[in-house]
Amino acid sequence: MSEADLSVSGRARDLAHKIAAREKRTVEEVVETALADYDARTAERRSAAEFYASLRADEGDDVDLMEIINEARKPHRGIDL
């Protein structure tokens, strides 16, 4: 099996070798797993533009936080002496 070339920083290379040694796996397996996990995590994220567009679309759904806080607020009667 031929080895693929991938240029990474020294820090990334050292970390990949450290994890591979600890888990008794090859560096290629560690890198593949890490990239697959990263891809799965980031595939569900919206872009910043989409996020801000959804905020603008939901402008009418604002709530008055002070009103909610004041509704739940109860005065303290103080300590019983």
N, C-alpha and C positions, 0 to 999 in steps of 0.2 A: 504494500500500500504506500503510495507516494504521500509525502507530507506537504500540506498546503502552506504557502507563505503568507504570513500576516504580520504586518509591522505594528508593534505596540510599544508603549513606553516601558522603560526599565522597571518602573514600579508595578505596572500591570503584569509584566512577565514574571517578576519575583512573586507577586501575589498568586498568580496562576500556578506556579511551581510549588509554592507553600501549601496551597489548598490540595493540589494533586497528591503531594506527599502525605499529607494528613489523612486524606480519604482513600489512599492507595488506588488512585485512578490515574489515567493519563491526562496530560495537560489539555489535549484535544477534547477529551470528554468533559473536563471542567469548563472549558471555554464554550463548548456547544450547549451544555446545560445552562450556563449563565446567560448566554444570548437568547436561548429559547424562553427562559423565565422572564427576561427583560421584555422580549417581544410580546409575550402573553399579557404582562402587566400594563404595557403602554398602549396596546391595541385598543383598549376600552376608553382611553382618555380622549377628551375633546380638545380641540385646539383652543388657544386663548381667544381667537376671534369668535368661535362658536359659543364659548362660555359667556363672553360679554354680550353677544347678540341675544342669548337666552335671558340674561339679566335685564336687558332693555325691554324684551317682550313681556317680562313679568313685573313691570314697574307698578301696575295697579294693585299688586298684592302686598304693598307695604303695610306694616302694622305699627301701631303707636306703642312703643315699648314702655313709655312712662305710664300710659293708661293701664297696661297689663300689670306693671309693678304696683301701681297705686291700688288696683282692685284687690290684690293679694296682701297688701300691707295692713297690718293690725297694730294698733298702738300698744305699747308695753305699759302695763299698769304699775310697774315698779315692784319693789320687793315688799313682802309683808313683814312688818316689824312686830 
